[in-house]
């Protein structure tokens, strides 16, 4: 190919033009456009240079007619306005763009019936795959007799449990219950699932707090959903290894207001904890505000930690110690799985990604004389 490439004409370039310039077959150009790994690096480079030189743009409508592919993936989110899911969506869209796919977004707002309705919309649009993030409903409801071969991937499925399961998670054998929840999640309607290692994240937080000298550690946010139960069970496992137990465990919805109210409930106890593990950063921020309103200092009087590392966690006062979820990477993995399943038709995959402990200023050793020893 000469420097600068051939002059661009007013006629739109075709795959055959790209193939001729790169000295390959049209089928090879198609494999490059589809992101197939079977193309040699040198061949891929020549094709990509030819695409750039000719200003080639794929005709997605024509390709859909030939391949029966819309080059579109449906993404169902709890809320696109949530910064956590926004980062997951960014990873999905990034990988989709690299592979020549578009993403069709919809919000479910935690409503199982709306999830079902939005999936029906995706099916009507003939998407090539569906990613469901933080699903509230039962995946088994989604596809009764429709599109059985359609790739579907769950991200952090919020599998629902009973209030009795919340009670059991506080007193039952944590190892057995964690294994039972993991088995339930792996079934997940027969779909692939990209999940966060909630148990491992809890161990990180407990080890950090115990290492600082804390012995009275509360857990706020016991709810009948998979992530909450696993985080509580992980806290119990790690505290049990240190000869301790959560003191106390308080139910709490995932809102700032609920965290604020839970902080007030903690302060009413005869012996308040020296550290609080909140179900999420959002709850933790509410807890910090509630403690401040009562004249309790963080971390001088009480240390507070959360999960997720949402964007605002580094900007509250004090900045929040938390476990960072690999949100963008989870999105990338979900998209990889959708596209890989389309080509390989492989079975369901359950993948658990580890978190990273981010230590900030919301944790410190307990006040002198209040370490519980």
Order of alpha helices (4+ residues) and beta strands (2+ residues): alpha-alpha-alpha-alpha-beta-alpha-beta-alpha-beta-beta-alpha-alpha-beta-alpha-beta-alpha-beta-alpha-beta-alpha-beta-beta-alpha-beta-beta
